[in-house]
Amino acid sequence: MVTIKDVAKATGVAPSTVSRVIANNPRISIMTKEKVRKAMKELGYHPNVSARNLAVKSTKAIGVVLPSSADKALQNPFFPEILRGIGSVTHDMEYSMTLSSGITEEEIFAEVQRMVYGSYVDGIILLYSRLNDRVMNFLHDKNFPYVIVGKPYEDIDEVTHIDNDNFTAGKEITNHLIETGHERIAFIGGSKELFVTMDREAGYQAAVKEAGLKDCEEYKIHTEFLKSGGREAVENLLSLKVRPTGLVISDDLMSLGVLSGLEEAGFSVPHDISLVSFNNVYLSEIIRPSLTTVDIHIHELGAESAKALIEKTIDKSEPAKRITVPHEIVFRNSVSKREAF
């Protein structure tokens, strides 16, 4: 097996210099680093990461916790894309990523406990934010480094979080329907316990109120962020005596289920019913009609969360901060102008 001494001999430097190159010590010149790294590659030398991490009391790993089982969450294109953003940073910084795989909330919580008590990771990213979350409370109580993609339900100034301005986004996308003549507008969102749903719905309600439109409780549906959730919402809305002409849907995958349900019921989008959505996942562009949707820059949300967490793991005194990733509306073909009668 190739050792540090072999690399040192091949490059004509001291073994301690090779160690410093492996640790990316800034005191070593770029020329020496390149020479040593080239020799390591040619000789097939691989540093003992476990031993190095033990010495600096770091695992060089981060945990990522999904809002539900991986099997269910990964059906939604939002999560593979945000994981791609996280991975782009962990790869560059030579960290590994551990993804929660529990099915029930109890299993996910037990998995987080193992990560923390077993020192398997340096910190954790939560890909959700909801009321009275057991995992979040546990990490807070243990003073364990974590960041949230979303908005904390309490201690907002004490928790680093990466988010969009979902209230403003909800208001702007609803106003687009209002500006195209729609007066009966429904909202389809995820769980009421999720802050992303609360904020987007609050923005929708603000737009409806400011336009002087009727705020109907029966026009607000909450279901899962899945295609099946969208189909379920359609059944509820089509059973109403006075149906909406416009839909604000809090997730592109749900919109896919809504489109499918409307088509099966004989309704055409956007001719009969217009709809707008959130996230701008790749599906929103290739389905027909293509979706008018809010681009929340999912990849950037993931990358910023990884950067923020690694900063916290390196320097525990790093102050909490809110990082707001900008959004924009992508106008496509799922909205038509509603003529006044």
N, C-alpha and C positions, 0 to 999 in steps of 0.2 A: 504494500500500500504506500502511495506517495505521501510524504510528510512535508511539513514546513521547511525542514532542513534541506530536503531535496530541491525545493523551489529556491531557497536562499543560495544554494550551491550553483544552481543553473543561471542565476541572475547576478551573482557576485555581490549580494547584499547580505546583511545580517538577518538571522531568523526573526529578531525583534522587528526589523523593518517590514518583513513579510506580514507579520501579525498586524502591524499598524496599517498596512495597505488593506488587509481584510476588513479592519474596523473603519476604513475610509477616513483615517486621521488626516485632518487638514494640513498638518505640518509636513506631510510627505509630498514631494513635488509630483505634478501630473505626469512628467516623463517617467519617473520611477514607478508610479502606479501602473502606467500602461505596460511597462516592461515586465513587472511582476505578474500582472493579470494575464498577459500573453503567455508567460511561462506556465502559470497555473493551468491555463486552458490546454496547452500543448502536452503537459505532463499528466493531465487528467486529475489534478488535485481538487478536492472539494473540502472546504472548511467544515469543521465539526460545529455546526450551528448550535446544537444543544449545549455544548460545553461553553461556547462563547456567550450564549444568552444567559446561562446560569451565572456566569461571572458578572454580568451587568444587571442581573435580576430582571430580565426581560424575556418574553416568549417570542417576540416579533410576530405576534399573531393577534388578530382582532375577531371578536364574535359578532355575528349579525343575526338579529332576531326578527322573524316575520310576524305579522299580526295573527296568523292562523297557521295550520299545518303547511309544510312546504308543498305537499301534494296538491293542496287546494290553492294556496297563494300563487304558486308558479304557473297556474293556468292563466293568470292575468299578465299580459305582456309588460305591465308596469314594473313588476318585480325582477324579471330577468334583465331589464334595461337598467334599473337602479343598481343591481348587483354588478353589471358591466362597468358602471361608473365607479363604484367602490373598488373593483378589481383593477381598474386602470391606475389607481393611486397605490394600492398595496403592492402591485407588481413593481412599479417604479421605485418604491421605497423598501423593497425586499421584505415585505410582510406577507404572512399567509392569512387566510380567511376561513373561519369556522362558521358554518350556517346551521341554525337551529333546525332540527328535523322532527321535533315532537308533534304529535297529532292533536292532543287535547291541551287545554290551557295548563292543566296540572303537569303534563309531561314537559311542556315548554318551560315552565317555571323550574322544574327539577333540573332540566338541562342547563339553564342559566346558573343555578346554584352550583352545579358541577364545574362549569367554566370558571366561576369566581373562586370557590373553595379549593379547587384543584389547581389553581393558577395556570389554567390552560391558555388564557388570553390576557392581553394587557388592558383591554377595554372592550366596550360593547356598543354597537349601533342598533338602536331600536327603529325599525322601519314603519312606525306607527305612533300615534299618541291618542290615548283614550282615558276616560274618567276612571279614577281609582284603580289604576293598573297595578297589579301585584308585582310584576317584574320591575317596573319603574320604581315603586316604593322600596323594594328590596335593594336595588342598586344605589338608591339615594341614601338609605339607612347605612349601607356598608361603605359609603364614600368611595365607591368603585367608579373609575372613569367610564362615562357613557355619554353619548349624544343621541338626540332624537331627530328623526326626519318627521317634522310636524311641529305642533305647538304644545308645550307642557300644560297640563291642566292646573298646576299650581307652581309656585316658586319660579315663575317665568324668567326672572332676572338671575336665577341661580343655576339654570340648566342650559347648556349649549344646545341650540336647536337650529336646524336648517329647514327652511320652509318657503313657500310662495305666499304672496298676499292673496289668500283664497277668498277673502271677503270681497275685495275689489274685483278679482277675476269673475266671481259669481255674479256680481252686479253688472259688469261690462258685458258678459255673454248673454245675460237676460235682457239687457237693454238692446242688444242686437235684434232679438226677436220682437221687442216692443217697437223698435224703429222700422221694422218691416211690416207693421200693422197688426201684430198679434196681441190680443187682449185676454184670451183665456190660456194661461201658461201654467203648466204643471212642472213639478220638480221631482226627479227620481234620484235618490241618494243612497248611500250605504248606511251602516249602523248609526243610530243617533248618538252612540257613545264615542264615536270617532270625531276628533276635532276638525278633520278635513271636511267631513259632511256638515258639521255645524256651521263652519265659516262660509262654505259655498252656499248653503241654504240661506244663511243670514244675508248674504249679498243678493241672492235671488229675491228674498222678501223685501229688501230695501228698494230694489229697482221697481218691483210691482207697486209698492206703497207710493213711491215718488211719482209714478206715472198715473196714480189715482185709480188703479185697477183693483178689482175685488180679490182679496186674499182668502182663498178657499182651502180649508184644511184637507178636504177630500182630494185636492190636487197635489198633495205631498205624500210621496210613497218612499218607504225605506226598505231596502232589501240587500242582498249580498252583492259585492263587487265582482259578479260573474255573469256570463251570458244567460244562465238560467234565471238570475235575479231580474234581468231586463225583461224576459218573457213573462215572468210573474207580475211585474209592474204593469205591463200592457193589458193583461187580463183585468186587473183592477180598474184601470182608467177607461177601458172600452165598455165597462159595465155601467159607467156613470150616465145619468140622464142627459147632462150637458157635458160633452166631451171637450177637452182642451184642443186647441189648434197648434200649440207650440209646446215643446218639451225641453227642459233643461236637465240633462243627464250627467251625473257626477263622475262618470267613468266611461271610457271608450268601449271596454268589453261589455258593459251593461248595454251600451247603445247598440251593439251587435245583436244582442238578444231582443231588444226593442224592435229593431228593424225587421228581424225574422218574424216576431210575433205580429207586427202590423201587416206584413206581407201576407201571412197566412190568413189573417182576418179580412183581407181584401182592401187594405188601405195602402196608398202610395205615398212615399216620402220623396220629395217635399210637397207634392201636389195636394194631398189631403191633410197631412200633418207635417210640420217642420220640426226639426230637432237640432239641438246643439249639445256639445259634449265637452269633456275635459281629458287631458293628458297627452293627446297627439301621439299615440303609439302607432307603430308602422301599419297596423290594420286599418286605421282611420283613413288612410290615403288610398288603399287598394280596394276597399269594399265599395259597393254601388248602392246608393249614391255615396260618394266620399263625404266624410264628416267635416262640418264646420266645428272646430274644437279649440280649446285653450291649450297651447303648447306650454307646459310647465318645466320643460328642459330637465327631463328625468335623469339623464346621464350626469348632468351637472349637480343635481341634488345628491346623487351618490358620491361623486368625486369630492364635493365640498364636505360631506359628512365624514368621509374617510380622513381627509386632511385635518379636520377639526379634532377628530378623536385621537389621531396619532400625535398631534400637538399636545393634547392633554396627557397622554400616556408618557410623553417625554418630560413634560414639565407640569407636575401636579398643581402648581400654583397658577397655571394659565387661567385667566378670568373667563367666566361664562359669557357667551355672546350669542346674538341672533344673527344668522346669515340668511338674507332674503334673496332667493333666486328669482329673477324677473320672469314674467310670463308675457305671452302675446297670443292674440286670436289668429288662427289660421282659417281663412274663409274658403269654403269649398262649396259643395252642392246639396247640402241637406236642409237648406232654408229657402223658402220662396216667399215673395211678397204677398201679404194678405190684403186683398182689396176691401175697402170699407163699403158697408152696405147701407 
